[in-house]
Amino acid sequence: TDSSMCTQFAKLNLKAGESSMEKFNFMSGFSYIEHGISFLPKESKWNSSSYDLCRSLHEAACLACYVNALPTKANEYISELLENAQCLEHKLKAYYVMVKNLTSSGDFKQALKKTFDVLIELGETFPTEITPEIMQEELSNTKSLLNNFTKESILSSPKLMDEKKLWAIKFMNNLSGPLSITNYQMGPLIACRMVQLSSQYGYCSESAFGFLGYGQAQISVFEDVDEGYRWGKIALSLLESLGGKGYLPKMRCLFNSYVSLWKEPFHASSNVLLHTHSEAMLVGDVEYASVSAFFYCRQALVCGQNLLLAEKECKAVASKMVQLKQIQMCYGQVNTYIFILKMNGNYGIVNPFPEIFDGKIANEEELLNLALSSGKRINAKGILSNRFQVAFWLGQFEEAAELAEKAKPPPKMSFMEVYHVFCEGLTAFQLARRSSSSSASKWMTIGEEAVTRFRLYEKCSTWNWENNLFLLEAEYHQCKQEEDKAAAKYRASIKSAQEHRFVHEEALAFEFYGDFLRTIRRVDDSKEKYANARLCYEKWGAHAIIPRLEEKIGRIQGTE
């Protein structure tokens, strides 16, 4: 009959679509799925005889639309599926894509609400208020559970067969993005629950992310970098062994953005993130393709990437995020873009807002207000942090000091914290030398705390943070009028920055060394250091800073 032929064609298209999507060809997959749906009778496609086929086609269509950056079309399929699904289990794939759609659009409030509503239906509840005691207890219980853990014991354990628990872990795995922006304290609890459920019911590919989150918590909560790094490496290895090929780019992105920076050179992890962006696109993970690109741009900056190249790459990445409808990642990316423009002197000449936000957000102040009003605390802190660091790099130390407290990042042992401490410490030493004795004491305390903190960072990674520590120590010794010690530390900072290829921090060390030499009246040596600083700033592409060096050199020549 015609109806049986139509059903057969629908099944064949479903099979072809799913096969294409398994090979990460989501464009072709969606074409097959749409054709499959077209063979179903419009008025009776959700009847019992074709219900399972219709549901499978709509589930595949939801995912294909999301990956192909068709959020409106995805929502149409999601709505139809939810309206006709007969039970919770038949709605889960639709809810899963709905949450990803909401996350990509930046609607974290609804994404989190829907996720936690689904988790309650799946039997998993979480406290609404996270106290340090609750976090410590969960981490302690998980640590006890993992005392006898080995990778081999997990791989020999049964696979997770309980569908509800499997979906619970899948939905928890979706939470890492929204929670990192809005409620980072919840992250360790989610990771611990994923580990606990996996230990009790069996393991799946998503289980590996529970171990990664547990490792991140060892760093952020206990400041135990070695233990956190160990669990991060275990998580990577587990995912590869458990066969989660589609998840590997996400895992590499998170590991190289939050964990590896404490032990491995930034230059290595930034290269991995660039490659991970391409890998994620190939497997259809458009969310973590965008996240990887964002973290690549940020880490390339701290490696001293030329700012003209950084501007071009940042613009290209932002345009790709818009194309992929990853609007949430645009908020962070435009913030990085603004920092680059302010440092290379193109801010005001180039305006990134019209192209990225299509007139909905006109400037940096509107971006900050949106972040504050929507509860995206980390986005807001990122904007304030960039303002603080721009003021620091431009030598506006009084303004930097005013911004420092507002910009202070909440999570300890984070990327943002490291560079906040560095800039705040150097700012404090600058102001200590300019202040009265009563104020100088306050600034010295802040500077000394920064030195102490960087001694911890440097023990984790000499490559990444040795030159920063030496510069902080040089400034400390200068404040104490310990001239020989200060000079030795300035030279050590310059040498370390050169050896580890941080040209921007080499420039800063040369400049501050020149300031010190001018203070002790070694004018010719001071001019030489300023000239070296200028060459490094030019190599970095920081044209907004160069006038300051010219003014300093001119001041010396005028004195002569």
Salt bridges, closest charged atoms under 4 A:
ASP52 OD1 - ARG55 NH2 3.73
GLU59 OE2 - ARG55 NH1 3.14
GLU59 OE1 - LYS93 NZ 3.75
GLU76 OE1 - LYS73 NZ 4.00
GLU80 OE2 - LYS45 NZ 2.95
GLU80 OE1 - HIS58 NE2 3.33
GLU89 OE2 - LYS164 NZ 3.98
ASP117 OD2 - LYS113 NZ 2.96
GLU124 OE2 - LYS165 NZ 2.82
GLU124 OE1 - ARG193 NH1 2.94
GLU206 OE2 - LYS170 NZ 2.80
GLU223 OE2 - ARG453 NH2 2.73
ASP226 OD1 - LYS263 NZ 2.77
GLU227 OE2 - ARG230 NH2 3.08
GLU240 OE2 - ARG252 NH2 3.97
GLU279 OE1 - ARG252 NH1 2.93
GLU279 OE2 - HIS275 NE2 3.53
GLU287 OE1 - LYS100 NZ 3.31
GLU364 OE1 - LYS342 NZ 3.09
GLU364 OE2 - ARG387 NE 3.43
GLU365 OE1 - ARG387 NH2 2.80
GLU398 OE2 - ARG434 NH1 3.43
GLU417 OE2 - ARG453 NE 3.19
GLU424 OE1 - LYS408 NZ 3.43
GLU424 OE1 - HIS420 NE2 3.57
GLU473 OE2 - ARG455 NH2 3.13
GLU473 OE1 - LYS489 NZ 2.85
GLU475 OE1 - ARG433 NH2 2.83
GLU482 OE1 - HIS477 ND1 2.61
GLU499 OE2 - LYS495 NZ 2.62
GLU505 OE2 - HIS504 NE2 3.60
GLU511 OE2 - ARG548 NE 2.75
GLU511 OE2 - LYS552 NZ 2.68
ASP515 OD1 - LYS552 NZ 3.04
ASP525 OD2 - ARG522 NH2 2.91
GLU528 OE2 - LYS529 NZ 3.61
GLU538 OE2 - ARG534 NE 2.99
GLU550 OE2 - ARG534 NH1 2.85
GLU551 OE2 - ARG555 NH2 2.90
GLU560 OE1 - LYS527 NZ 3.58
